[in-house]
């Protein structure tokens, strides 16, 4: 009698993964459209308006003598992207607690791959610009855009083994964790310890509210907003506050007893039905009260983390990320830009970091993890497929553009990084698709299919 429950458990565990994979694949189309729109706008007769709109127009807020102001571009990069990184923090925590990073054996392969996919691209980039002002961009080719990578892989449909899809998602999530650490440690300037302490104090308040059982999401948004503000003022990038708030979100439902929930829900439904049939509630007050209680019972069934991911992921995928792409992907492609040696140098270094560094680093470090017995290849996955996944991880867009905005002040460097990201990502997508298509055709001839648990021997 254990088989049905095991299948049910497997279905429950795989459902969030499948849903996440579908949303990421669908959002890539919107991202791509916004990228094209940004490029068209920045290279049109209205190109000046592109710069003016994002960098000269400001959002201001005043309250009781307190005044806060930032440009629209900074609002997108500092405020909207904080929500993006909040969801990233939620996804990382879910993987660490329940998913592919929850045990050492499961985590070692994607973590090793992500580490290699960060180190080797950074080394390739640094080798081009060591000692020069453009060296600050070493973090740009480290980042993987999960939406585009998932979308490219999904073009091959059901031919892609589930283990390889999970590997790509876990790899990208580990990659995001590394990117957050890089942003916090290496792209922080003019640190204000006082404001940082106030932000950390706000995070401590959030932790205390969790422990005390506070369930009002509005209270968390208010305290989270205060944490974000002081993080902005501290010099540490504000998106780091979003990640830490994601880490602090509980992964267990307030009332995990399914039997109790079903019993309470059944009682409320029967009571509601009796009221409707008896006509004893003509003004609807009791029905309203029962419906609200039923809603609370439903909220008890899911964790705050799962609730927030389900509420926010579509907003992030189909609004925040596309707006970010529109605000950041625009680069003016004229003869002077393309012929500038500094622009060319940064573009080549970034493109090679993505196109060569990612697959080499991911494949090499994954191979070391498997050969040393720290990890095993997923079932049905060969080394050609791992290399192809490494190429797809070379599709750097959202976080790569984000790090570009932090790393560079010189416009020629910024333009070069954007050109390198777009060209390197395009080539990585095309080559990754071709290599994976070929790898899936000869999967049966690889050692990993014999016994994935023994592939390191």
N, C-alpha and C positions, 0 to 999 in steps of 0.2 A: 504493500500500500504506500510505499514511500515515493514511487515514481511520479505520481500526479503532483504531489506537493513540491517535489524537486523541480518539475517542469514549471510549475506556477512561480516558484521562487526565481528561477532563471528568467522567466518572462518579465517578472516585476523588476529585476535588476537591469535587464537589457532595454526596457522601454524608455527610460530617460536618455540612454545612449542613442537609440535609434531616432528619437525625437530631436535631440540636439544635432545629430548628423544632418537631418533633413532641413532644419532651420538654417544651419550654417551654409549648406549648399544653396538654398534658395536665396539667402541674403547676398551671396557673391554676385548674382546678376544685378542687383540694385547697386552694389558697390562699384561694379564695373561701369554701369551707366553713369554714376556720379563722377567717376574718374574721367570718363570721356567728356562729360559736361564741363568739368573743371579745366581740362586741357583746351577744349574749344573756347571757353570763356577767356582764358588767359592768353589765347593766341588770336582773338577776334579784334574787331575795331573797338570793342569796349574793354580791352585788357586793363586799362587804367582803373576802371570801375571795380575790377576783381580785387586789386590790391586795396583800393579805397574802402570797399565794403567790409573786407575782413580785418583790416588793420587800422582804419581811421574811424570807422563807426564804433561807438562805445555804448556799453550798458552801465548804468549807474544806479546805485541804491543808497538812499539817505534815511536815517532813522535816529531821532533824538540827538542830533549833532554828530552822529557817526556817518561817515561817507565811504562808500566802496565803489570803485569804477574799474572796468577793464574793457579792452577792445572785443569785438565780436569773435575774432580769431582766438584770442586768449580765453574767452568764455567757452568756446568749443573745446580747446585743448586742455583747459584747466578744470572746467566744471562738468561739461558733458562727458569728457573722457574719464573723469573720476567715477561716474556711474558705470561706464564701460569697465573700468578696472575693479569696481565693486563686484560686478558680475563675474569677472575673471577670478577674483578672490573667492567668491562662492563656489565656482566650478573647481578651483584648486582644492578647496577644503573638502568638497564632496568626493573628489578622487582620492584624497589622502585618507578620508575616514571610511568610505564605502567602496571606492572604485579601484582603478588600475594602479594607483599609487599607495594602496592601503597596506600592502605587505611588502617586505623586502624583495621577495622573489618576483612578485609582479611588477614592482616599481623599478628594478634595476635596469631592465632593458630600455624603457623610454627615458629614464633619467640619464643613463650613460649616453644614449643617443643625443639627447638634448644638450648635454655638456659638450660633447664633441661638436655638435652643430652650432655651438656658441664660440668655442675656443678657436677652431680652425678658421672660420670666416674673419674673426677679429684679428688673428695673426696675419692672414692674407692682406687684409686692409692695412694693418699697421706697417707691413713690409713696404708698402707703396709710399707711406707718408710719415715714416718715423722721423722725429725731430722737427717736423713742419707743423704749421698751425692747423692744417686739415686733419691731423692725427686724432683730434677729438671725436671724429666720426667713426671710430673703431666699433662702436656699439650698434651702428645702423644695420650692417648685414647679419647681425645675430638673430634677428626677430623673424618668426614665421607668422604669416597671416592664415589663421586656421580656416576662415570662411572660404578663401580662394583655394586653399589646398584641398579641403573637403570637396568643394565643387568639382575640381579637376578629377579627383579620384572617383567621384560618383558617376562620372561619364561612362565608366566601365561597368556600372550596374552591379548585378549579383555575381559577376565573375570575381570580384574582389573579396577575398576571405574576410570573415568578420574579425579575425585576429589582427589582420593588417589595418583595418579601419580603427580598431581600438588602439593599436600601436600608434597610429598617426595622431589620434585625439590626445592620448596620454603624453606623447612626445610634445605636441603643441602646448599642452597645459604646463608641462615641466619647463618648456621653453619660455612661456609667459612668466612663470615664477622666477626664472633666471633674469628675464628682462626687467622685472620689477626691482630685483636686487641691484642690477646695474644702474637703473635710473636713480634709485635711492642713494647709492653709495658714490657713484662716479659723476652724476649729472646734477649735483647739488652744490650751489654756490651761496656765499654770504649767509652762512647759517646763523639763525637767531635762536639761541638756546632757550630763551624765555618763551617765545611763541611755540617752539617745539614742545617744551614742557607742558604748556597749556593744551596743546593738541593731544599729547599722550594722556594728560589728565582726563580729557574728554573721552578717550578710548577706555580708560579705566572706569568711567561712569557708565559707559555702554556695557562693559563686562559686569559691573555691579547690578545694572538693571536686568541683565539676563539671569543672573543668579537669584535675584529677588522675584523673578517670575513676571516682570512687566511685559505685557503682551500688546500694548498699543503701539502700532507701527509709527504713528505720527510723532510720538515721543522720541523714537530712535532716529527719525529723519531730522528732527530739530537738533538733537545732540550731535548726530553725524555731520550736519551742516556746520555746526560750531567747530568740530574737529577739522573739517575741511578748510574753514576760513583760517584758523591758526596755523594749519600746515602750509597754506599759501604764504602766510606772513613769515613763516620760519625759514623759507628758502628751500626746504625739501619739497620736491614736486608734489602738488596736491593729490595726484592720482594714487600716491602711496597711502594716503588716508583711506581712499576707497578700498584698496586691497585689504588693509588691516580691519576695516569694518566688515568686509566679507568674511575674513578669518574668524571674527568674533560671533558670527551668526550661528545659532544652535542648529545642529543636524538631526536632533530628535524631536518628535512631536511633543506638545505640552502634555498630552494624555495618550501614551502609546498603546493602551489596552484596547485592541480592536473589539473584543467582546463587549466591553463597557460602552464603547462608542455605538456599536450596533444596538445595544439594549436601550441606551438613552435616545438614540435617533428613532427607533421603533416606537417608543413611548410617546415622543413628541408628535410623530406623524399620526398615531391613533388619536391622540388628544385633539389635534388640529382637525382631523376628519370628523370626529364627534361634534365639534363646535359648528363646523360647516353644515352638517346634516341636521342638527337640532335647531339651527337658526337662532341660537342663544347669543350670538355675537354680531348684532346688526351693524355696529359701527366699526367692526374689524379690529378693535384694539387687541383682543385676545389672539386673533389669528396673526396679527403683526408680531405680538410678543413671542408666539410659538415659532414663527418663521425666523425671528432673530435668534432664538435659542437653537434652532436647527442649524442655522448658519454657524453659530459658535461651535456646535458639535462637529460640523464638517471641518472647521479650522483646527480642532483638536487632533484630527486624523493625519495632518501633514506637518512636517517640520517647517519652522520659519525659513530655513534655507531653501527647501523645495518650493515653498510658496513664492518666495521672492524671485527665484530663478524662473519659475513659470510665468510670473507677472512681468518681469523685466526683459527676458531674453528677446522677445519680439521687438520691443521698443529699441533695444540696443542694436539688434541685427538690421532693422528696417528703417530706423530713424537716426540714431546717434552715430553709428559707423558711416552711413552714407553722407550725413552732414559733415562729418570729419573729413571724409574723402573729398568732398566738394571744396572745403576750406583749405586743404593742404596739398592736393595733387596738381594744382595749377602751376605749371612752369612755362615761361615764355620761351618758345623754341625758335629762335632766329639765328642768323649766321654768326652774330657776335657771341651769343651764348654757347653755341655748339663748338666754336673755334677757340674759346677761351681755354688755355692750357690747364688752369686750376680746376675749371669745371670738368674737363675731360679726365683729369687725374682722379678726381673723386668719383666720377661716374664709373670709370673702369674698375677701380678698387672695390666699389660697392657691388657692381655687377658680378665680378669674379668671386667675391666673398659669398654671394648668394648662389651663384651657378656652380662653383667648384667647392667652396668651403663647406657648404651645408651637406651635400651628399658624401663628400670625403670624410668629414668629421663624424657624421651620424653613423655611416657604415663602419668606419674604423673603430670607433668607441663601442658600438654595439657588438662588433666582432670580438673585441677584447673582453667584453662582459660575458659573452657566451663561452669563449674558449677558456676563460678562467673559472667557469662554473658558477659565476654570480647570477647568470640569467639564462633563459632558454628562448629560442625562437617560438613564436606562436604557431599553432598547428596550421599546416598548409601554406606556410610562408617560407620562401627561399631567399638567398642573399641578393639575387637580382631584384626581387620585390622590395627588399630593405633599401637597396641603393636607389630604386625608383622613388620610394617614399622620401628618401633624403633629398632627391631632386625637387619633389613637390614641396618639401619643407623650405626649399629655397625661394618659394613665392613669398616675398616679404612685402607687405603693403601697410596695413594700419599701424602696427607698432613701429615698423621701420620708419615710416613717415613721422611718427610721433617722436621718436628719438632724434630724427633729423632736426625737428623744431627745437629740441633741447641742446643739440650738439653744436650747431652752427649759427653764427651771426652774419658772416660774410655771404652776400647773396650768391656769389659764384660757387661757393661750397654747397649751399642749400640746393641750388639748381642742379649741380652735379650729382648730389645724393638722390634727388628725385628722379633724374634721368636714369641713374644706375639702378634704382629700385624698380622702375617700370620696365626697363629693357631686360634686366637680369631676371625679374619675376616672369616675364613673358616667355623667355627662353627656357627657364626652369619648368614652367607649366607644360610647354610643348614637348620637351625632352623627357620629362617625368612621365607624361602620358604614353609616349612611344615606348619607353623602356619598361614601364609596368605592363603595358599590353603584351609585349614580348615575354616578359617574365611569367605572366599568368598562363601563357601558352605552353611553357615547359616546366610548370611547377612540379610535376611528378618525377622529374629527374634529379630533384635536389635532395640532399641528405636530410633536410628538416622534415620532410614528409614521412620518413621512416619512423621516427620517434622524436617529437619536438623536445621531450624532456631529456633526451640523451644526445642532443646535437652538439654538445660541447666536448664529447669524448673523442 
